[in-house]
Amino acid sequence: MTIYYCNTRKHALNLFSVLVLFLMSWSIVNGQEKIRFKTVVIDPGHGGKDSGAQGSKANEKDIVLNVALKLGEYINEHLPEVKVVYTRDKDVFIPLDRRAEIANENKADLFISIHANYISKPSVYGAETFVLGNHRTNEQLEVAKQENSVILYEEDYSVKYEGFDPNSSESYIMFQLMQFAFLDQSQNLAGIVQDQFTNRVGRKNRGVKQAGFLVLRKTSMPSILVELGFLSNKVEEKFMISEEGQTYLASALFRSVRDYKTQFELNNGIEEVKKKEKVTYRVQVASSPKKLSDNARVYSQFPNVWEYIENNKFKYTTGETSDYNEILKIQDDVRTKIADAFVVAFLGEERISLDKAQTITK
Ligand SMILES: [Zn+2]
């Protein structure tokens, strides 16, 4: 009798531990499923009394604010589930350490600091993206020095930044292992951004680099600092000042965030991300090196006009269906007005070939 009782208890205990183990693993799996990409902090560099780099016509602080706000708008429009937080959304001065704090307080999944470059050689141009790390060349160190020197606008900077001297090369040794945990993810995103800038916006690719940026130092999430281009180069300055240039740059950053988010969620076991991206067909009716205005003819001529950017051009489509036969009918209709209109295919918002579209939907 006693033995029987003991056995039952033992048995019950075993069952209990199995149950605990089961619940633990269940919650881990379930917890993983819930790791979604929720928040992005967008950090337009400089602001207020700190105008950043100065070109012949424009200041860095204004260009980067415009691009940042456009990027935020695209995220709000196309990824409404993602919360956008700006470190500044107007022309105000924000200390560097406060920018990192905003990202940490909001538990951001990503921190993107947006800047424009300046160098005494006007012939230098191109876009580059930095992650926090050790500079490999003096040129990289110079970019960090230039961006970090804004702390001199802060009265108590030597206390706040623990004696950091933005102009002394020795100060940069302290950056060695900082942000190491996020280096892979940060570099991954930086690579996506540079690809987008190069392949979709036609920027010169100056690559993914590392240097000691104070603004990235205390962020506890993957973080990048983007240098959109050089204000010291006339052509690039003109591009960055223009509405089209800012739209191109912001949409490239948007696509980078979107692609990073997809990868991030797939890595965390969120399979539905894949399913969301379905193949759609549209009929392309116009293509222009400049963005068409809202009262362009194409908008009154066709219903459901949708704009996308590819190879440095704004392209316009009408109709939208996942049925290939249906789009062929729409194409016939459209061709009565525009003879050379043609069908284009998309996976999500990414243009793909008709062959690929048909392979996917088979
Ligand atoms: Zn800057």
Residues whose N, C-alpha, C, O or C-beta is under 5 A from the ligand:
A	BS01	ZN	G45 G52 H115 A116 E147
